[in-house]
Amino acid sequence: MEQYFEIGKITGTHGIRGTMRVFPTTQDPTRFERLKEITVEIRGKRETFHIQKVAYHKQFVLLTVKEITDINVAELYKNGTIIIPDSAAIPLEENEYYTRDLYGLKVITEDGEALGELTKIYVTGANDVYGVQKNAEEKELLIPAIKDCIKKVDLETGIMTVSLLEGLR
């Protein structure tokens, strides 16, 4: 079964002709222009729509699809998640990873000390920050996703090797 991943959240409508206002959860919002169709997941169901027009307004992507021509129908998809199959993904460059693949990685230091598991990813202005936790009782360790800290990510073994800068503990 093919895997899907999220590229946006439907936050509302734009105009009366059924255009959906989408908050992009992808690093490249222009990726919508390269898609012919999207899948919307809402209330446990998935529906596929064919993209007719892509526009931008402030931080939102405005999506017009062939199947929706009325604001009342578009409103039914508010809070839906836009997903695409892995086959429609933008190819990754070296040392780039999909966020979803990082969750659950075991995090160790260069000396082999086990720090815990990557459980959260905080999106900040400058760079992401990885939340690592050994167990529920221990305090979460926050590691900035920068080259000085993240030394190696091995998705095959499920291990992220890090160097903790002074003051991170």
BELHUUR-V776823 format. One record per residue. N is the residue number from 1. RES is the residue in one letter. PHI is phi in degrees with one decimal (NA if undefined). OMEGA is omega in radians with two decimals (NA if undefined). Layout:
BEGIN
N & RES & PHI & OMEGA
N & RES & PHI & OMEGA
END
This chain:
BEGIN
1 & M & NA & -3.09
2 & E & -71.1 & 3.11
3 & Q & -88.0 & 3.11
4 & Y & -121.9 & 2.98
5 & F & -142.5 & -3.02
6 & E & -79.3 & 3.03
7 & I & -126.4 & 3.13
8 & G & -174.8 & 3.08
9 & K & -123.1 & 3.11
10 & I & -81.4 & -3.07
11 & T & -102.0 & -3.14
12 & G & 168.0 & -3.12
13 & T & -119.4 & 3.10
14 & H & -139.0 & -3.11
15 & G & 80.3 & -3.06
16 & I & -103.8 & -3.06
17 & R & -97.1 & 3.03
18 & G & 89.6 & 3.08
19 & T & -69.9 & -3.13
20 & M & -96.3 & 3.06
21 & R & -93.6 & -3.02
22 & V & -120.3 & 2.99
23 & F & -89.6 & -3.08
24 & P & -72.8 & 3.07
25 & T & -110.2 & 3.10
26 & T & -112.6 & -3.14
27 & Q & -69.3 & -3.09
28 & D & -122.2 & -3.12
29 & P & -60.5 & 3.13
30 & T & -71.2 & 3.13
31 & R & -59.7 & 3.12
32 & F & -61.3 & 3.14
33 & E & -67.0 & -3.10
34 & R & -92.3 & -3.12
35 & L & -98.8 & 3.05
36 & K & -93.7 & -3.13
37 & E & -146.3 & 3.09
38 & I & -132.5 & 3.02
39 & T & -117.2 & 3.10
40 & V & -108.5 & 3.11
41 & E & -108.8 & 3.13
42 & I & -151.7 & -3.13
43 & R & 50.6 & 3.07
44 & G & 77.4 & 3.14
45 & K & -118.5 & 3.10
46 & R & -122.1 & 3.07
47 & E & -132.3 & 3.13
48 & T & -100.7 & 3.14
49 & F & -129.1 & -3.14
50 & H & -100.2 & -3.06
51 & I & -72.1 & 3.11
52 & Q & -104.2 & -3.09
53 & K & -152.6 & 3.07
54 & V & -123.4 & 3.09
55 & A & -137.8 & -3.10
56 & Y & -131.6 & 3.08
57 & H & -145.3 & -3.05
58 & K & 55.6 & -3.12
59 & Q & -91.3 & -3.07
60 & F & -103.7 & 2.98
61 & V & -101.7 & 3.10
62 & L & -103.0 & -3.06
63 & L & -110.5 & 3.02
64 & T & -108.4 & -3.14
65 & V & -117.9 & -3.07
66 & K & -61.4 & -3.01
67 & E & -79.1 & -3.10
68 & I & -121.4 & -3.11
69 & T & -126.6 & -3.05
70 & D & -138.5 & -3.13
71 & I & -58.9 & -3.11
72 & N & -65.5 & 3.09
73 & V & -72.0 & 3.14
74 & A & -59.8 & 3.13
75 & E & -58.4 & -3.13
76 & L & -65.3 & -3.09
77 & Y & -100.2 & 3.10
78 & K & -58.8 & -3.08
79 & N & 76.7 & 3.07
80 & G & -74.9 & 3.12
81 & T & -107.4 & 3.09
82 & I & -92.2 & -3.13
83 & I & -125.1 & 3.06
84 & I & -134.6 & 3.11
85 & P & -72.1 & 3.10
86 & D & -51.9 & -3.10
87 & S & -64.1 & 3.14
88 & A & -97.1 & -3.09
89 & A & -72.0 & 3.03
90 & I & -75.4 & -3.13
91 & P & -59.2 & 3.14
92 & L & -84.2 & 3.04
93 & E & -91.9 & -3.14
94 & E & -58.8 & -3.13
95 & N & 62.3 & 2.99
96 & E & -114.9 & -3.09
97 & Y & -141.1 & 2.99
98 & Y & -76.0 & -3.11
99 & T & -52.9 & -3.08
100 & R & -60.0 & -3.13
101 & D & -78.1 & -3.09
102 & L & -86.4 & 3.14
103 & Y & -59.9 & 3.10
104 & G & 89.2 & 3.10
105 & L & -64.9 & 3.02
106 & K & -78.9 & -3.09
107 & V & -108.8 & 3.13
108 & I & -129.7 & 3.07
109 & T & -84.4 & 3.10
110 & E & -63.2 & 3.10
111 & D & -85.6 & 3.11
112 & G & 93.7 & 3.12
113 & E & -74.4 & 3.13
114 & A & -78.0 & -3.12
115 & L & -98.1 & -3.13
116 & G & 134.2 & -3.08
117 & E & -118.4 & 3.09
118 & L & -73.2 & -3.05
119 & T & -112.3 & -3.11
120 & K & -141.3 & 3.03
121 & I & -128.9 & 3.14
122 & Y & -98.6 & 3.13
123 & V & -92.2 & 3.13
124 & T & -114.1 & -3.12
125 & G & -65.4 & -3.02
126 & A & -83.9 & -3.10
127 & N & -154.9 & 3.07
128 & D & -70.1 & 3.05
129 & V & -128.5 & -3.12
130 & Y & -93.7 & 3.06
131 & G & -95.0 & -3.09
132 & V & -119.7 & -3.11
133 & Q & -138.6 & 3.08
134 & K & -77.4 & 3.12
135 & N & -154.0 & -3.04
136 & A & -65.6 & -3.10
137 & E & -78.7 & -3.07
138 & E & -84.0 & 3.12
139 & K & -69.3 & 3.11
140 & E & -69.1 & 3.07
141 & L & -95.8 & -3.12
142 & L & -103.3 & -3.10
143 & I & -122.2 & 3.12
144 & P & -66.4 & -3.14
145 & A & -84.3 & 3.11
146 & I & -127.3 & -3.07
147 & K & -59.5 & 3.12
148 & D & -64.8 & -3.10
149 & C & -102.9 & -3.08
150 & I & -91.0 & -3.05
151 & K & -91.5 & -3.11
152 & K & -156.7 & 3.03
153 & V & -122.9 & -3.14
154 & D & -118.3 & -3.09
155 & L & -67.9 & -3.12
156 & E & -66.6 & 3.13
157 & T & -90.5 & 3.14
158 & G & 76.5 & -3.08
159 & I & -125.6 & 3.00
160 & M & -112.0 & 3.11
161 & T & -101.1 & -3.07
162 & V & -129.1 & 3.00
163 & S & -119.7 & -3.10
164 & L & -85.7 & 3.08
165 & L & -70.8 & -3.13
166 & E & -57.1 & 3.11
167 & G & 93.2 & -3.11
168 & L & -79.7 & -3.11
169 & R & -78.6 & NA
END
